[in-house]
Amino acid sequence: MSAGKKAVVLVSGGLDSATTLAIARSQGFEIYAITFDYGQRHRFELDAARRVCESQGVTELVVFKMDTSIFRGSALTNDIPVPHNRNESQMSEGIPVTYVPARNTIFLSVGLGLAESVGANDLFIGVNAVDYSGYPDCRPEFILAFEAMANLATKAGVEGNRLTVHTPLIQLTKAEIIRRGLSLNVDYRLTHSCYDPLADGASCGECDSCQLRLKGFREAGAVDAIRYNA
């Protein structure tokens, strides 16, 4: 337990970050959450982030708005089609077009600034290196490198207040993540995972994120109660 300690948790509004937030709370941290408005196609996740944070009683939620022009060439931020109905083999090949350039590096850096500002030595992010994510900034070696940089680049780190980047989901399958979240009473109805939602916010059910989410719920033996395109 870490009673009395503060942590910054990156919260996207998705399934993984909601679970990560619950894990941080279960460890006794006072939570400062941060979410990012970066011109993403799936902007419904911003509302989901607020719902998740309200349900889990965070101390503060910072909504960090970014200049959207820095993220180019991604299907999540530009007029590029989001892939639908890819199989597991296709998902596991290369880096997908939904990769956003340097996103986790930038997000963690902003989270680091908030952490040092509020006196938090712990930073949580729900990255996952399993289930065919394909993103280079979700790998354990990236997290270790960022943590080393953070402790070299901050006043807190130089003065011996070491920052730790926590990735409690990094080696879990989606089903294991869901089971862990359910054991911590995460309400997954509040979350949003779809990369290509309908205008009314319903999830497409066909993008990589939806397919991995649905597969995870099936394997966990649980019901995914969010709305999908009929």
C-alpha positions in Angstrom: 0.0 0.0 0.0 1.1 3.5 -0.7 -1.2 5.5 1.6 -0.6 9.3 1.5 1.3 9.1 -1.8 0.2 10.8 -5.0 0.2 9.3 -8.5 -0.5 10.7 -11.9 -2.5 8.3 -14.1 -2.9 8.8 -17.9 -6.6 8.2 -18.6 -7.8 7.9 -22.2 -11.3 6.7 -21.4 -10.6 3.3 -22.7 -10.7 -0.1 -21.1 -7.0 -0.3 -20.3 -6.6 3.1 -18.7 -9.8 2.6 -16.6 -8.3 -0.6 -15.3 -4.9 1.1 -14.7 -6.7 3.8 -12.7 -8.4 1.3 -10.6 -5.2 -0.5 -9.9 -3.5 2.7 -8.8 -6.4 3.5 -6.5 -6.3 0.0 -5.0 -2.6 0.6 -4.1 -3.7 3.6 -2.0 -2.5 6.4 -4.2 -4.2 9.8 -4.3 -4.9 10.2 -8.0 -4.2 13.1 -10.3 -5.5 12.0 -13.8 -4.7 13.5 -17.1 -6.3 13.0 -20.5 -5.4 14.5 -23.9 -7.5 16.3 -26.5 -5.3 15.9 -29.5 -7.8 16.0 -32.4 -8.5 12.3 -32.2 -11.1 10.9 -34.5 -12.6 9.0 -31.5 -13.3 12.1 -29.4 -16.0 10.3 -27.5 -13.1 8.9 -25.4 -12.8 12.4 -23.7 -16.3 12.1 -22.3 -15.5 8.5 -21.3 -12.4 9.7 -19.5 -14.4 12.2 -17.5 -17.0 9.5 -16.6 -14.3 7.0 -15.5 -12.5 9.6 -13.4 -15.8 10.7 -11.7 -16.7 7.0 -11.0 -13.3 6.4 -9.4 -13.1 9.6 -7.3 -9.9 11.1 -8.6 -8.6 14.2 -6.9 -8.2 16.1 -10.1 -8.6 15.5 -13.9 -6.5 17.7 -16.2 -7.7 17.8 -19.8 -4.6 18.8 -21.8 -5.4 20.3 -25.2 -2.8 20.0 -27.9 -2.1 21.6 -31.2 -3.5 18.9 -33.5 -1.2 19.9 -36.4 1.8 18.0 -34.9 0.2 14.6 -35.4 0.3 13.7 -39.1 0.0 10.5 -41.1 -2.2 8.7 -38.5 -5.7 7.3 -39.1 -6.7 8.6 -35.7 -5.9 12.2 -36.4 -6.1 12.6 -40.2 -8.4 11.8 -43.1 -7.1 8.3 -43.5 -9.4 5.3 -43.3 -9.3 3.2 -40.1 -8.8 -0.5 -41.0 -11.8 -2.7 -40.3 -12.2 -6.5 -40.0 -8.5 -7.3 -39.9 -7.6 -10.8 -38.6 -5.1 -11.6 -35.9 -2.4 -12.2 -38.4 -2.9 -8.9 -40.1 -3.0 -7.1 -36.7 0.3 -8.6 -35.7 2.2 -7.4 -38.9 4.1 -4.2 -38.6 3.0 -0.9 -37.1 -0.6 -0.1 -37.9 -1.8 3.1 -39.5 -3.6 4.0 -36.3 -0.2 4.7 -34.7 0.1 8.3 -33.7 3.6 9.7 -34.0 5.5 9.7 -30.7 2.1 9.9 -28.8 3.1 8.0 -25.7 6.4 9.8 -25.4 4.6 13.2 -25.6 1.8 12.1 -23.2 4.2 10.7 -20.7 6.3 13.9 -20.8 3.3 16.0 -20.1 2.3 13.6 -17.3 5.8 13.9 -15.9 5.4 17.6 -15.8 2.2 17.3 -13.8 3.7 14.7 -11.5 6.7 16.8 -10.6 4.3 19.8 -10.1 2.0 18.0 -7.7 4.8 16.1 -5.9 4.0 12.7 -7.3 6.8 10.1 -7.7 4.6 7.6 -9.5 3.2 7.8 -13.0 0.8 5.1 -14.3 0.1 4.3 -18.0 -2.0 1.5 -19.4 0.2 0.4 -22.2 0.1 -3.2 -23.3 2.6 -5.2 -25.3 0.3 -8.3 -25.8 -2.7 -8.9 -28.2 -1.0 -7.6 -31.3 -0.8 -3.9 -30.5 2.2 -3.3 -32.7 2.9 0.1 -31.2 6.6 0.8 -30.5 5.8 3.1 -27.6 4.0 0.3 -25.7 7.1 -1.9 -25.3 8.8 -2.5 -21.9 12.1 -1.2 -23.3 10.5 2.1 -24.2 9.0 2.5 -20.7 12.4 1.7 -19.0 14.1 4.2 -21.3 11.5 6.9 -20.5 11.8 6.3 -16.8 15.6 6.6 -16.9 15.3 9.9 -18.9 12.7 11.2 -16.4 15.0 10.7 -13.5 17.8 12.5 -15.3 15.7 15.4 -16.6 13.8 16.5 -13.5 14.7 18.4 -10.3 12.9 15.7 -8.4 15.0 13.0 -9.9 18.3 14.8 -9.5 17.5 15.4 -5.8 16.8 11.8 -5.2 13.0 11.7 -5.4 13.0 8.9 -8.0 10.0 8.7 -10.4 8.6 5.3 -11.2 6.6 4.6 -14.4 4.1 1.9 -13.6 2.7 -0.3 -16.4 0.6 -2.9 -14.6 -1.1 -4.2 -17.8 2.0 -4.5 -20.0 2.2 -8.3 -20.1 -1.5 -9.1 -19.6 -4.0 -10.3 -22.3 -7.1 -8.3 -22.8 -9.1 -11.0 -21.0 -6.8 -10.8 -18.0 -7.1 -7.1 -18.0 -10.9 -7.3 -18.0 -10.9 -9.9 -15.2 -8.6 -7.7 -13.1 -10.8 -4.7 -13.7 -14.0 -6.5 -12.8 -12.4 -7.7 -9.6 -11.8 -4.0 -8.8 -15.4 -3.0 -9.7 -14.5 -1.1 -12.9 -17.7 -0.2 -14.7 -16.7 -0.8 -18.3 -20.0 0.6 -19.5 -18.4 4.0 -18.9 -15.4 3.4 -21.2 -14.9 3.9 -25.0 -12.4 2.0 -27.1 -13.5 2.3 -30.7 -11.2 4.0 -33.2 -13.9 4.7 -35.7 -17.2 5.4 -33.8 -20.5 6.3 -35.4 -21.8 9.8 -35.2 -23.9 8.9 -32.2 -21.0 7.4 -30.3 -21.8 3.7 -30.9 -18.7 1.6 -31.4 -18.1 0.2 -34.9 -17.3 -3.4 -33.7 -14.9 -3.8 -36.6 -11.7 -1.8 -36.0 -8.7 -3.4 -34.3 -9.5 -1.9 -30.9 -13.2 -3.1 -31.0 -12.2 -6.6 -32.1 -9.6 -6.9 -29.4 -12.0 -5.6 -26.8 -14.8 -8.0 -27.9 -12.4 -10.9 -28.0 -11.2 -10.0 -24.5 -14.7 -10.0 -23.1 -15.5 -13.3 -24.7 -12.4 -14.9 -23.3 -13.0 -13.4 -19.9 -16.5 -14.9 -19.9 -18.0 -11.4 -19.3 -20.6 -9.2 -21.1 -19.5 -6.0 -22.9 -22.5 -3.7 -22.3 -21.4 -0.8 -24.4 -23.3 0.1 -27.6 -22.1 -1.4 -30.9 -23.3 -0.7 -34.4 -26.1 -3.2 -35.0 
